[in-house]
């Protein structure tokens, strides 16, 4: 059974997206928000899944979380967040394939407490970390309530967000060095034993959840923001059928402050380079997410995801362009013309996007955690599928250089 909640345990990474205020005392921690600030969090999860105590599969999960502070007022921040999750088979060293995307909006105060609507499924772990309104000495501990929220729509048909309280224990471990820099180190731990109420109209659902999460948060108190977190977890679900599912794994995440992108200027630079290199069937545009390079009429062997040599030559030029902006992640989306079945189109678009991503990875245009691929089938045409010229345009792969 594949668990359909997007960030697994690594959704905790969202919980450290806000920035801590400059401390009045060395051990006083607060969140601070600046209108217009943008962040992204990249997290990795290594998870093993057991069904009825027998090994089922192992997952390698990448989570990319884009955060915008849309308003800061009186020590609180209103955040708009996009959670994008992707996966690949464990042990692979190729690109990740898109899995789920969620949007969320909430207010968080200076101590880490959320105000969030019932309609949002993300983040999974809320009100963590939560700081007391006092100075904290190294070795000192405190506890505070938190909450877990899960999306069980796909696996169990539970339509609303499935939530339960947690009691979280914190210990300030003092200063420690990571990646050559000193940070404030905080231990975060909690156990879960939750017995669920019956779910009306749902035949299969979790009736008991128990387990633990053991986390280390590196908090940059001088710069005023978190830097990194790591986690070990083991969660055990007993279902209404009597079956059991267990998730055991590790996760880690890093918060990265985004830099602004002059999208129009960047698009012009890329167009000029494509023109100089005489790269045909390409268009460059600006979107909300970043700058989109559309490779139209991209050529594969018939009904396959094997790139023709002419397209490899084109992608070598594209790779050199991408290398000029190495800090930007990219999203690669495959599209097809309206031919064959919907399932066939979807499959082909996914495989072709993956082929382009893996070739760019081979050319070292990006690291593997910087590339996510997705297939859209024929759902987003840009031209008339009744004409050959329209179908040429619709058979495309779009590479988006992401702003955040």
BELVENFEN-V164303 format. One record per residue. N is the residue number from 1. RES is the residue in one letter. PHI is phi in whole degrees, 0 to 359 (* if undefined). OMEGA is omega in whole degrees, -180 to 180 (999 if undefined). D_CENTER is the distance of its C-alpha to the mean C-alpha in Angstrom with 1 decimal. Layout:
n res phi omega d_center
N RES PHI OMEGA D_CENTER
N RES PHI OMEGA D_CENTER
//
This chain:
n res phi omega d_center
1 X * 180 21.4
2 X 266 -178 17.7
3 X 285 -178 15.9
4 X 262 166 14.1
5 X 225 -153 11.8
6 X 294 -171 8.2
7 X 263 -174 7.0
8 X 52 176 10.5
9 X 276 -174 11.8
10 X 286 173 8.9
11 X 300 175 8.1
12 X 305 -178 11.0
13 X 304 180 9.2
14 X 299 -171 9.3
15 X 292 -179 12.9
16 X 243 -175 13.8
17 X 282 -178 12.7
18 X 280 -174 16.3
19 X 253 180 19.1
20 X 281 178 22.1
21 X 287 172 25.5
22 X 304 -172 28.1
23 X 282 172 29.9
24 X 279 172 33.5
25 X 236 -170 34.0
26 X 298 -175 32.2
27 X 250 178 30.7
28 X 258 -175 29.8
29 X 247 177 26.1
30 X 215 169 24.9
31 X 268 174 21.9
32 X 225 -175 22.8
33 X 229 177 21.3
34 X 237 -180 22.3
35 X 305 179 22.3
36 X 92 179 20.4
37 X 293 -180 18.3
38 X 226 -179 14.8
39 X 220 166 12.1
40 X 226 180 8.7
41 X 237 176 7.2
42 X 246 -179 6.4
43 X 231 178 7.0
44 X 236 179 9.0
45 X 231 171 10.9
46 X 246 -171 14.3
47 X 229 173 15.7
48 X 252 -177 19.1
49 X 241 178 20.3
50 X 241 175 23.9
51 X 244 -176 25.8
52 X 52 176 29.2
53 X 69 177 29.0
54 X 249 -178 28.7
55 X 300 179 25.9
56 X 256 -179 23.8
57 X 194 177 21.0
58 X 235 -174 18.5
59 X 241 172 14.8
60 X 246 -169 12.7
61 X 242 176 9.0
62 X 245 178 6.2
63 X 241 178 2.8
64 X 238 -173 2.4
65 X 240 -179 4.2
66 X 257 -173 7.6
67 X 238 174 10.6
68 X 231 173 14.2
69 X 270 -175 17.3
70 X 273 177 19.6
71 X 202 174 22.5
72 X 236 -177 23.8
73 X 204 174 27.1
74 X 53 176 29.2
75 X 81 178 26.7
76 X 245 178 23.9
77 X 230 171 20.9
78 X 261 -174 19.5
79 X 247 168 15.8
80 X 248 -169 13.9
81 X 226 173 10.2
82 X 244 179 7.8
83 X 259 177 4.8
84 X 239 -180 3.7
85 X 241 180 4.3
86 X 213 -175 7.2
87 X 220 168 10.3
88 X 209 179 13.6
89 X 297 -176 16.9
90 X 298 179 17.5
91 X 93 178 19.5
92 X 284 178 18.6
93 X 235 180 18.2
94 X 253 -176 17.1
95 X 282 177 14.1
96 X 267 178 11.1
97 X 256 -179 11.6
98 X 305 180 9.4
99 X 239 -177 9.7
100 X 216 172 8.7
101 X 218 179 8.0
102 X 231 171 9.3
103 X 243 -179 11.0
104 X 213 177 12.7
105 X 217 -179 15.6
106 X 200 176 17.5
107 X 251 177 20.0
108 X 226 -175 20.0
109 X 267 -174 23.2
110 X 292 -179 24.4
111 X 264 176 24.4
112 X 107 -177 20.9
113 X 270 -177 21.9
114 X 269 158 20.0
115 X 235 -172 21.6
116 X 216 -177 19.4
117 X 289 -180 20.6
118 X 296 -175 21.2
119 X 281 -175 19.4
120 X 265 -180 15.8
121 X 264 -177 14.0
122 X 235 2 11.2
123 X 283 180 10.9
124 X 289 -178 12.5
125 X 256 -175 14.5
126 X 234 -179 16.5
127 X 63 178 19.3
128 X 222 -2 18.2
129 X 284 177 19.3
130 X 230 -173 22.5
131 X 258 174 25.3
132 X 282 -178 29.0
133 X 271 -180 31.3
134 X 192 174 33.2
135 X 289 -179 33.3
136 X 235 -180 31.9
137 X 270 175 33.8
138 X 305 -177 32.6
139 X 90 -178 33.0
140 X 278 -179 32.8
141 X 239 173 30.8
142 X 205 177 29.9
143 X 234 178 28.4
144 X 202 180 26.5
145 X 285 173 25.3
146 X 222 -177 21.7
147 X 206 169 20.1
148 X 249 -180 17.8
149 X 226 -174 16.7
150 X 234 175 15.8
151 X 257 180 15.4
152 X 251 -178 18.4
153 X 294 -174 19.2
154 X 289 -176 18.7
155 X 282 -170 20.3
156 X 235 -180 22.9
157 X 74 176 23.4
158 X 279 -168 23.0
159 X 286 -178 22.5
160 X 265 176 21.7
161 X 300 -177 19.0
162 X 266 -170 20.4
163 X 231 174 20.9
164 X 204 -177 23.0
165 X 282 172 24.0
166 X 226 175 23.5
167 X 249 -169 25.7
168 X 252 178 24.1
169 X 254 -179 26.2
170 X 238 170 25.7
171 X 221 176 27.7
172 X 277 -173 27.9
173 X 268 -179 28.5
174 X 91 -177 29.7
175 X 268 179 28.8
176 X 210 -177 27.3
177 X 263 175 26.5
178 X 217 -179 23.2
179 X 54 175 22.8
180 X 83 -178 26.2
181 X 231 177 25.7
182 X 274 179 26.8
183 X 227 169 24.5
184 X 278 -173 25.1
185 X 249 -175 24.1
186 X 232 174 23.5
187 X 272 -180 23.5
188 X 229 -177 21.7
189 X 222 169 22.9
190 X 203 174 23.3
191 X 245 -179 24.7
192 X 234 164 24.5
193 X 219 -173 27.4
194 X 236 175 26.9
195 X 253 -171 29.3
196 X 274 172 28.2
197 X 284 177 30.6
198 X 303 179 31.5
199 X 258 -177 29.3
200 X 303 177 31.7
201 X 78 -179 31.7
202 X 242 -176 29.2
203 X 273 -178 30.8
204 X 234 -179 28.1
205 X 199 178 25.8
206 X 290 177 25.2
207 X 257 176 28.4
208 X 217 176 27.6
209 X 229 173 24.6
210 X 217 -179 25.2
211 X 160 -178 23.7
212 X 211 171 22.5
213 X 228 -179 19.7
214 X 233 -170 20.9
215 X 233 171 18.8
216 X 235 179 19.8
217 X 249 173 18.6
218 X 261 -174 19.8
219 X 250 -180 20.7
220 X 271 -175 22.1
221 X 280 177 25.0
222 X 284 178 26.8
223 X 283 178 24.0
224 X 83 177 23.0
225 X 201 175 19.4
226 X 292 179 17.4
227 X 243 -170 16.7
228 X 203 171 15.2
229 X 217 175 14.9
230 X 224 -174 15.6
231 X 209 164 16.4
232 X 242 -178 18.6
233 X 214 175 18.7
234 X 208 -179 21.0
235 X 234 -172 21.0
236 X 236 -179 23.7
237 X 250 168 24.0
238 X 257 -176 27.5
239 X 267 -179 27.7
240 X 296 177 30.5
241 X 280 -175 31.8
242 X 96 177 32.3
243 X 288 179 29.7
244 X 234 176 27.3
245 X 227 -179 23.7
246 X 236 179 22.5
247 X 240 -179 19.1
248 X 235 179 19.6
249 X 180 177 17.4
250 X 229 178 15.9
251 X 213 172 12.6
252 X 209 -178 12.2
253 X 209 176 10.2
254 X 231 178 11.5
255 X 268 -178 11.7
256 X 235 177 12.8
257 X 283 -176 15.0
258 X 280 172 14.8
259 X 259 -178 18.1
260 X 294 179 19.6
261 X 241 173 20.0
262 X 278 -168 23.5
263 X 297 -179 22.2
264 X 296 179 25.8
265 X 295 180 27.2
266 X 296 178 24.5
267 X 299 179 25.1
268 X 296 179 28.8
269 X 300 -178 28.5
270 X 291 178 26.7
271 X 301 -179 29.3
272 X 299 -179 32.1
273 X 292 178 31.0
274 X 295 178 30.6
275 X 294 179 34.0
276 X 298 -178 35.5
277 X 271 178 34.2
278 X 57 178 35.5
279 X 275 -175 32.3
280 X 272 175 33.1
281 X 55 176 31.2
282 X 229 174 28.4
283 X 224 178 27.3
284 X 237 -179 25.2
285 X 217 178 23.9
286 X 252 177 21.9
287 X 232 176 19.2
288 X 300 -176 17.3
289 X 278 -177 14.2
290 X 163 179 16.5
291 X 246 -174 19.2
292 X 253 174 19.6
293 X 254 -176 21.9
294 X 260 177 23.2
295 X 262 -175 25.2
296 X 270 -179 27.5
297 X 54 -179 29.9
298 X 293 -168 28.0
299 X 257 172 30.3
300 X 239 170 29.6
301 X 299 -173 32.4
302 X 309 176 33.4
303 X 53 -179 31.0
304 X 218 176 28.9
305 X 248 179 25.8
306 X 269 -178 28.2
307 X 292 171 28.2
308 X 285 -176 31.7
309 X 300 180 33.0
310 X 299 179 33.3
311 X 286 175 29.6
312 X 297 177 28.9
313 X 299 179 31.2
314 X 296 -178 29.3
315 X 290 175 25.9
316 X 296 176 27.6
317 X 292 178 28.4
318 X 299 -180 24.8
319 X 299 179 23.6
320 X 295 176 26.0
321 X 295 -178 24.9
322 X 297 -178 21.2
323 X 295 179 22.4
324 X 285 -177 23.8
325 X 232 -168 20.4
326 X 293 -177 18.7
327 X 279 -177 16.4
328 X 268 172 14.5
329 X 288 179 11.6
330 X 231 174 12.7
331 X 244 -179 11.9
332 X 246 -176 14.9
333 X 239 178 16.2
334 X 266 178 19.4
335 X 229 177 22.1
336 X 237 168 25.5
337 X 282 -176 28.8
338 X 275 179 30.3
339 X 213 -180 31.9
340 X 74 -178 32.0
341 X 270 178 30.2
342 X 298 180 26.9
343 X 295 179 25.6
344 X 294 178 27.0
345 X 296 180 25.4
346 X 297 -179 21.9
347 X 300 -177 22.4
348 X 294 -180 23.9
349 X 294 178 21.3
350 X 295 -177 18.5
351 X 292 -180 20.8
352 X 289 175 21.9
353 X 298 179 18.4
354 X 294 179 17.8
355 X 297 178 21.3
356 X 296 180 20.7
357 X 299 -179 17.5
358 X 292 178 19.4
359 X 291 176 22.4
360 X 295 176 20.6
361 X 294 178 19.3
362 X 298 179 22.9
363 X 278 179 24.1
364 X 62 175 21.9
365 X 288 178 20.4
366 X 208 170 17.1
367 X 281 -174 15.8
368 X 299 -180 14.0
369 X 282 179 10.6
370 X 262 -177 11.1
371 X 236 172 11.6
372 X 234 -180 9.9
373 X 244 -179 12.7
374 X 209 176 13.6
375 X 249 180 17.1
376 X 243 -178 18.7
377 X 59 179 22.2
378 X 251 -172 24.8
379 X 283 -177 23.2
380 X 232 179 22.9
381 X 291 175 26.2
382 X 247 -179 27.3
383 X 210 -176 30.9
384 X 284 -180 33.6
385 X 287 180 33.3
386 X 278 179 37.1
387 X 242 179 37.9
388 X 296 178 37.3
389 X 297 177 36.1
390 X 295 179 33.5
391 X 294 177 32.3
392 X 300 180 32.1
393 X 292 -177 29.7
394 X 286 174 27.6
395 X 280 -171 27.2
396 X 215 170 24.6
397 X 235 -179 21.4
398 X 254 178 19.4
399 X 250 179 17.6
400 X 258 172 15.7
401 X 277 -168 15.7
402 X 279 178 13.0
403 X 287 -176 14.4
404 X 223 999 11.4
//
